[in-house]
Amino acid sequence: MTTSRISGFYNLNLDERRKKIAESSSLLDLSTLDSALTTGLSLETALHMVENVIGLYALPLGIGLNFQINGRDVLVPMVIEEPSVVAGASFMAKLARAKGGFIAESTEPLMIGQLQVLEVDNLYEAKQKILDNKQELIEYINTFPSSIKKRGGGIRDIEVRVFDDLIIRGFLVVHLIYDVRDAMGANAINTACEQLSPKIEALTGGKVHLKILSNLSDRRIVKSKCVIPVKELAFDSFSGEEVRDGIIAAYAFAAVDPYRATTHNKGVMNGVDAVVIATGNDWRAIEAGAHAYAARSGKYTSLSTWSKDNEGNLVGELEMPMAVGIVGGATKVHPAAQMAIQLMDVKSANELAEIIVSVGLAQNMAALRALATEGIQRGHMSLHARQIAISAGASGDLIEKVASQMVLEKNIRSERAEEILKNLESGK
C-alpha cells in the first residue's frame, strides 16, 4: 500500500530519496525507478518522436508528497524547473489531510471534433439535414475499426452550429462528440472527422474545410475540493483566521481582475503542468483549454474559488477541462512517463485527471498563502539563491555557502554570488 507521508524527505540525498520512494510504493521497485530516472528517454527513441532531433533536454523530476485524493494516498511525479512548486504543493497537501485530503470527480471523457463546412447555399436548411440524419451518421462512423471503440468509446452525438454574421460568407460547424475513454483522443477524433467529411458534403452541398479536434474540452471537466481547518493555517505570527481571510481576499482580486487572474491561474498551472509533463501528456493543449475555460463567461477570471464554510474552515475548489490519457503517445513511449503512471497507480484517464487537478488546487493554495502572508519571494529565495550560486561557478559545498550568505544578506544577485565565491575560494 502506498503512503505519501514521508517525513524528512527533503533532507535525504538522491539515492536515499529513490530508495524511500520505492519503499513507500508497493507498485514500483528500486531498479525500475532507477532505470526510468537515470536512463530515461533514449536518443534512438527520441529520433522517432519528433523531427530534426539533435539531442535530449532534461528537466528536474520531483515528487509531490502528502497527497490524499479520494481517500487514497498518491505519490505524485512533478516535472518543473521553478523553485518552491513541489514543496509548496506538498505542504498544502499535508494541511488538507486534516479533513480527508482532496475530493475529486470527473465527467465522461468526451472530446469535440470540428468540421468547418463552407460554400453552403442555405445554412439553416443544411443544418437541419445533418440533424435529421444524425443517427445514420453516428452509425456510419462506428462502422470503422477503432482501438477506442474496442474500449467502449466512440462517437456519442453530433451537433451543428451556424455562423452567418462574418467577414466571409457564413458557414456551418459540425461537432462530433466523441468518448475517448483512456486516451487523450486527438488522433481518433481527427480520423473520425476525416471519415465523416464526404457524408457531410453530400448532405449539405458544401465543402468541408477544416477537420480537427478542439482543445476546449469543456465536456471533459474535472473538479477537486479541499477543506482546511482554520487552526491548520496558523504559522509564525499569523493566525489561522488571518491566513484564511488573506487567501480569500487574494482570490477575490483574481475573480474580478484579468491581470491578476492570469498570474493566479499561472499558479494553478504550475501544479497542473508539472504532472501533465511527467506523464507524457500534452501540456500545451491543457494550457489552451484551461485559459479558454477561464474566459467562458466573456471575461477572463479565476479557475479556482476560495471561501469559508459555516465552521470557519477554508474551502478551495478548482474546476477545469482536463484532456489527458494513459494510453498511446509519449505516455507509452517515454520510460519516465511510464514510471510516473505506474507510481501513481492510475487505472483510467479520469483518475489521472483528478490527481492533476488536485495538485493544481494545492499549488494555487500555496501561492495564495505566500502572497497573503510573507510574500512570494521568501519561498523562492533559498532555491533561487542556489541557482544563482551555480551560475556564478560554485560547486560542491560552496553552492550552499554562497547561497546561504546571499539569503542572509537578502542580496541574491549574480555579481554578489561571484564576490562571495571569490572570497571563499581565496580563504577570506
Secondary structure as UniProt FT lines:
FT   TURN            7..8
FT   HELIX           9..11
FT   HELIX           14..24
FT   TURN            26..27
FT   HELIX           30..34
FT   HELIX           35..39
FT   HELIX           43..47
FT   TURN            48..49
FT   STRAND          61..69
FT   TURN            70..71
FT   STRAND          72..79
FT   TURN            83..84
FT   HELIX           85..96
FT   HELIX           97..99
FT   STRAND          102..106
FT   STRAND          110..118
FT   HELIX           123..132
FT   HELIX           134..141
FT   TURN            142..143
FT   HELIX           147..150
FT   TURN            151..152
FT   STRAND          154..163
FT   STRAND          171..179
FT   TURN            181..182
FT   HELIX           186..204
FT   STRAND          207..213
FT   TURN            218..219
FT   STRAND          221..228
FT   HELIX           230..233
FT   TURN            236..237
FT   HELIX           240..256
FT   HELIX           258..278
FT   TURN            279..280
FT   HELIX           283..294
FT   TURN            295..297
FT   STRAND          304..308
FT   TURN            310..311
FT   STRAND          314..321
FT   HELIX           329..332
FT   HELIX           335..344
FT   HELIX           349..372
FT   TURN            373..374
FT   HELIX           376..391
FT   TURN            392..393
FT   HELIX           397..409
FT   HELIX           414..426
//
